[in-house]
Amino acid sequence: MQRTLVNLDMIKDDIAMLPAHAYASASHQKLVRQYRELLVSIDALLPQVTEKQFRTFTAQTELCHLLSQKQMVGVQQKMISSVLAYWDADQKAQGILAAEFDPQADKRLDLLQVKAVRAKSQLKTVADAMGKADYQAFVSALGLAGTELEWSQLCARE
């Protein structure tokens, strides 16, 4: 558990070192996927660990604010899946807009835009449940600050 948490902390640091223009780039997505894979590894170990033991493990890393409880491991996995689904759909939609003008392009574009909206909506639902402070810590750790996935953009109230 401790080794996996240290690896997770290192990936978080690698994400923080990415330049701002690398948002949603292949290298950013690769690091976010690795982060999610480590969360899956931690999730597999959670049944063997008490809540107190888990907090002791996370207290020894910079992840204590991100993973304050065992249940946050699963929550973050779901959130990362939503972020990756959003990026995938958005990038495919942008590719269609930039290059494809065949009769099927409109249908594919509509489907991808719906998929992106659904992923963003799922992320918003979880963000609302987490609260602003926890969500902002998540956004910061994954290099999503200053984007359309930031709290002020995602959870803006009309």
Residue frames relative to the residue before (quaternion, step in Angstrom):
aa qw qx qy qz dx dy dz
M 1.0000 0.0000 0.0000 0.0000 0.00 0.00 0.00
Q 0.6804 0.5006 -0.3020 0.4419 3.57 0.80 -0.98
R 0.6508 0.5191 -0.3152 0.4556 3.58 0.94 -0.86
T 0.6567 0.5062 -0.3047 0.4686 3.57 0.97 -0.85
L 0.6448 0.5119 -0.3186 0.4699 3.59 1.00 -0.78
V 0.6322 0.5114 -0.3312 0.4787 3.59 1.03 -0.74
N 0.6415 0.5110 -0.3227 0.4725 3.60 0.99 -0.80
L 0.6284 0.5302 -0.3194 0.4712 3.56 1.03 -0.81
D 0.6413 0.5220 -0.3024 0.4741 3.55 1.01 -0.86
M 0.6520 0.5113 -0.3106 0.4657 3.60 0.99 -0.81
I 0.6455 0.4981 -0.3271 0.4778 3.60 0.97 -0.76
K 0.6076 0.5420 -0.3457 0.4664 3.58 1.03 -0.75
D 0.6594 0.4942 -0.3028 0.4788 3.59 0.98 -0.81
D 0.6268 0.5293 -0.3307 0.4665 3.60 1.04 -0.77
I 0.6361 0.5140 -0.3247 0.4752 3.58 1.00 -0.78
A 0.6540 0.5237 -0.3101 0.4493 3.58 0.97 -0.85
M 0.6759 0.4967 -0.2945 0.4580 3.60 1.11 -0.59
L 0.4983 0.6452 -0.4436 0.3725 3.61 1.21 -0.17
P 0.4864 -0.6456 0.4860 0.3322 3.60 -1.01 0.68
A 0.6658 -0.5357 0.3471 0.3864 3.57 -1.18 0.57
H 0.6786 0.4993 -0.3055 0.4438 3.60 1.00 -0.73
A 0.5797 0.5960 -0.3691 0.4153 3.61 1.27 -0.07
Y 0.3333 0.7598 -0.4955 0.2573 3.61 1.29 0.10
A 0.8578 0.0400 -0.1020 0.5022 3.55 -0.88 1.12
S 0.3900 0.7073 -0.4958 0.3191 3.60 1.19 0.36
A 0.7010 -0.4504 0.3296 0.4440 3.56 -1.27 0.18
S 0.6717 0.4857 -0.3113 0.4648 3.61 0.93 -0.81
H 0.6301 0.5164 -0.3354 0.4731 3.60 1.01 -0.73
Q 0.6714 0.4944 -0.2993 0.4639 3.58 0.88 -0.92
K 0.6247 0.5400 -0.3392 0.4506 3.58 1.02 -0.76
L 0.6704 0.4875 -0.2978 0.4735 3.59 0.93 -0.89
V 0.6458 0.5076 -0.3257 0.4681 3.60 0.97 -0.78
R 0.6369 0.5113 -0.3299 0.4733 3.61 1.02 -0.73
Q 0.6392 0.5114 -0.3232 0.4748 3.59 1.01 -0.78
Y 0.6072 0.5476 -0.3348 0.4684 3.56 1.06 -0.78
R 0.6707 0.4887 -0.2960 0.4730 3.58 0.91 -0.93
E 0.6344 0.5325 -0.3357 0.4487 3.62 0.96 -0.79
L 0.6550 0.4912 -0.3129 0.4814 3.58 1.01 -0.75
L 0.6085 0.5334 -0.3514 0.4708 3.59 1.07 -0.64
V 0.6228 0.5255 -0.3333 0.4743 3.59 1.05 -0.75
S 0.6392 0.5201 -0.3190 0.4681 3.60 1.01 -0.81
I 0.6516 0.5005 -0.3075 0.4800 3.57 0.98 -0.85
D 0.6292 0.5570 -0.3257 0.4334 3.56 0.98 -0.89
A 0.6453 0.5253 -0.3159 0.4558 3.58 1.04 -0.75
L 0.6948 0.4676 -0.2654 0.4776 3.59 1.15 -0.60
L 0.5126 0.7068 -0.3937 0.2875 3.60 1.18 -0.46
P 0.6344 0.5396 -0.3773 0.4050 3.67 0.86 -0.65
Q 0.6771 0.4956 -0.2848 0.4635 3.58 1.18 -0.52
V 0.7099 0.4323 -0.2244 0.5087 3.58 1.30 -0.20
T 0.3976 -0.6914 0.5455 0.2576 3.57 -1.03 0.78
E 0.6723 -0.4822 0.3701 0.4225 3.54 -1.29 0.29
K 0.6540 0.5160 -0.3097 0.4584 3.58 0.97 -0.85
Q 0.6477 0.5049 -0.3204 0.4721 3.59 0.96 -0.85
F 0.6351 0.5371 -0.3252 0.4498 3.56 1.00 -0.84
R 0.6619 0.4956 -0.3049 0.4726 3.58 0.93 -0.86
T 0.6121 0.5400 -0.3425 0.4653 3.57 1.09 -0.68
F 0.6502 0.5119 -0.3081 0.4694 3.58 0.96 -0.87
T 0.7211 0.4459 -0.2652 0.4593 3.60 0.77 -0.99
A 0.5777 0.5951 -0.3782 0.4112 3.60 1.13 -0.53
Q 0.6620 0.5130 -0.2970 0.4587 3.57 1.17 -0.54
T 0.7058 0.3694 -0.2520 0.5494 3.59 1.29 0.05
E 0.6107 -0.5342 0.4239 0.4025 3.55 -1.31 -0.04
L 0.5459 0.6538 -0.3711 0.3699 3.58 1.29 0.03
C 0.3930 0.7607 -0.4616 0.2322 3.59 1.24 -0.07
H 0.6766 0.4683 -0.3042 0.4799 3.61 1.08 -0.57
L 0.6724 0.4954 -0.2902 0.4672 3.58 1.12 -0.65
L 0.7898 0.2029 -0.0793 0.5733 3.54 0.98 -0.87
S 0.0389 0.8513 -0.5193 0.0642 3.53 0.65 1.14
Q 0.7764 0.1345 -0.0768 0.6110 3.58 1.25 -0.47
K 0.6576 -0.5207 0.3713 0.3982 3.55 -1.21 0.44
Q 0.6543 0.5417 -0.3233 0.4170 3.58 0.94 -0.83
M 0.5693 0.6108 -0.3801 0.3979 3.61 1.18 -0.45
V 0.5399 0.6061 -0.4074 0.4185 3.59 1.17 -0.42
G 0.6987 0.4550 -0.2620 0.4860 3.59 0.86 -0.95
V 0.6218 0.5408 -0.3366 0.4557 3.57 1.02 -0.80
Q 0.6862 0.4761 -0.2936 0.4650 3.58 0.87 -0.89
Q 0.5914 0.5558 -0.3724 0.4502 3.59 1.06 -0.64
K 0.6718 0.4942 -0.2894 0.4698 3.57 0.91 -0.93
M 0.6582 0.5112 -0.3117 0.4564 3.55 0.96 -0.83
I 0.6521 0.5002 -0.3169 0.4735 3.57 0.95 -0.82
S 0.6180 0.5317 -0.3451 0.4651 3.59 1.01 -0.74
S 0.6518 0.5029 -0.3123 0.4741 3.59 1.00 -0.78
V 0.6346 0.5199 -0.3281 0.4683 3.60 0.98 -0.81
L 0.6838 0.4815 -0.2916 0.4643 3.59 0.86 -0.94
A 0.6348 0.5140 -0.3297 0.4734 3.60 1.02 -0.74
Y 0.6308 0.5254 -0.3260 0.4687 3.58 1.01 -0.80
W 0.6704 0.4992 -0.3066 0.4554 3.58 0.83 -0.97
D 0.6532 0.5267 -0.3125 0.4451 3.56 0.91 -0.95
A 0.6965 0.4659 -0.2766 0.4704 3.58 0.77 -1.00
D 0.6613 0.5132 -0.3099 0.4509 3.58 0.94 -0.86
Q 0.6682 0.4956 -0.3056 0.4631 3.59 0.93 -0.85
K 0.6463 0.5013 -0.3224 0.4765 3.58 0.99 -0.76
A 0.6402 0.5170 -0.3232 0.4673 3.59 0.99 -0.80
Q 0.6516 0.5044 -0.3168 0.4697 3.59 0.95 -0.82
G 0.6255 0.5374 -0.3277 0.4611 3.58 1.08 -0.71
I 0.6432 0.5044 -0.3158 0.4818 3.56 1.00 -0.78
L 0.6604 0.5104 -0.3103 0.4551 3.57 0.91 -0.89
A 0.7035 0.4830 -0.2625 0.4505 3.57 1.03 -0.80
A 0.8565 0.2119 -0.0580 0.4671 3.60 0.92 -0.77
E 0.7765 0.3904 -0.2012 0.4518 3.59 0.87 -0.82
F 0.0154 0.8046 -0.5924 0.0376 3.53 -0.85 0.99
D 0.3544 0.7335 -0.5104 0.2754 3.59 1.10 0.55
P 0.7073 -0.4860 0.2965 0.4191 3.62 -1.20 0.30
Q 0.6831 0.4825 -0.2889 0.4659 3.60 1.09 -0.56
A 0.4830 0.6969 -0.4258 0.3160 3.59 1.24 -0.32
D 0.6384 0.5350 -0.3347 0.4406 3.60 0.96 -0.79
K 0.6570 0.5037 -0.3128 0.4656 3.58 0.94 -0.84
R 0.6670 0.4894 -0.3046 0.4719 3.58 0.90 -0.91
L 0.6371 0.5324 -0.3226 0.4545 3.56 0.99 -0.84
D 0.6527 0.5099 -0.3146 0.4637 3.59 0.91 -0.87
L 0.6646 0.5048 -0.3032 0.4600 3.59 0.92 -0.90
L 0.6754 0.4883 -0.2969 0.4661 3.58 0.95 -0.84
Q 0.6438 0.5106 -0.3285 0.4658 3.57 0.99 -0.73
V 0.6256 0.5136 -0.3334 0.4834 3.59 1.04 -0.71
K 0.6441 0.5195 -0.3202 0.4613 3.58 0.98 -0.83
A 0.6527 0.5070 -0.3106 0.4696 3.60 0.98 -0.83
V 0.6565 0.5019 -0.3099 0.4701 3.59 0.95 -0.85
R 0.6412 0.5238 -0.3204 0.4603 3.59 0.98 -0.83
A 0.6626 0.4979 -0.3082 0.4670 3.60 0.90 -0.89
K 0.6617 0.4959 -0.3026 0.4741 3.57 0.96 -0.85
S 0.6338 0.5318 -0.3203 0.4614 3.59 1.07 -0.74
Q 0.6337 0.5164 -0.3217 0.4777 3.58 1.03 -0.81
L 0.6450 0.5160 -0.3115 0.4699 3.55 0.99 -0.85
K 0.6438 0.5249 -0.3119 0.4612 3.60 0.97 -0.84
T 0.6377 0.5323 -0.3276 0.4502 3.59 0.96 -0.85
V 0.6879 0.4599 -0.2790 0.4872 3.58 0.88 -0.92
A 0.6259 0.5394 -0.3375 0.4511 3.59 1.01 -0.78
D 0.6353 0.5183 -0.3285 0.4689 3.59 0.96 -0.82
A 0.6736 0.4965 -0.2935 0.4621 3.58 0.96 -0.87
M 0.6565 0.5214 -0.3071 0.4503 3.59 1.04 -0.76
G 0.3978 -0.6789 0.5122 0.3444 3.53 0.90 -0.92
K 0.6871 -0.5400 0.3241 0.3624 3.51 -1.23 0.62
A 0.6913 0.4980 -0.3007 0.4286 3.59 0.75 -0.99
D 0.6851 0.4712 -0.2896 0.4740 3.61 0.85 -0.93
Y 0.6587 0.5025 -0.3202 0.4594 3.58 0.95 -0.82
Q 0.6496 0.5110 -0.3273 0.4579 3.59 0.96 -0.78
A 0.6157 0.5240 -0.3498 0.4733 3.61 1.07 -0.63
F 0.6305 0.5243 -0.3169 0.4766 3.57 1.04 -0.82
V 0.6595 0.5147 -0.2977 0.4600 3.60 0.89 -0.98
S 0.6615 0.5088 -0.2992 0.4626 3.55 0.94 -0.88
A 0.6703 0.5144 -0.2972 0.4447 3.58 0.90 -0.91
L 0.7598 0.3743 -0.2024 0.4916 3.59 1.01 -0.75
G 0.5200 -0.6764 0.4037 0.3303 3.59 1.21 0.25
L 0.4449 0.7038 -0.4398 0.3366 3.57 1.08 0.70
A 0.4190 0.7205 -0.4625 0.3023 3.59 1.28 0.00
G 0.8070 0.2647 -0.2126 0.4832 3.53 -1.08 0.77
T 0.6189 0.5243 -0.3405 0.4756 3.58 1.23 0.38
E 0.6954 -0.4509 0.3494 0.4370 3.54 -1.31 -0.06
L 0.6486 0.5054 -0.3196 0.4708 3.61 1.25 -0.13
E 0.4542 0.6690 -0.4559 0.3720 3.58 1.26 0.15
W 0.6909 -0.5075 0.3268 0.3979 3.59 -1.18 0.64
S 0.6945 0.4988 -0.2935 0.4275 3.60 0.74 -1.02
Q 0.6953 0.4401 -0.2657 0.5023 3.58 1.13 -0.60
L 0.7138 0.4772 -0.2504 0.4473 3.55 0.88 -1.00
C 0.8099 0.2703 -0.1122 0.5083 3.57 0.86 -0.95
A 0.2703 0.7748 -0.5268 0.2218 3.57 1.15 0.52
R 0.2838 -0.7531 0.5742 0.1503 3.55 -0.92 0.94
E 0.3980 -0.7018 0.5345 0.2517 3.56 -0.96 0.82
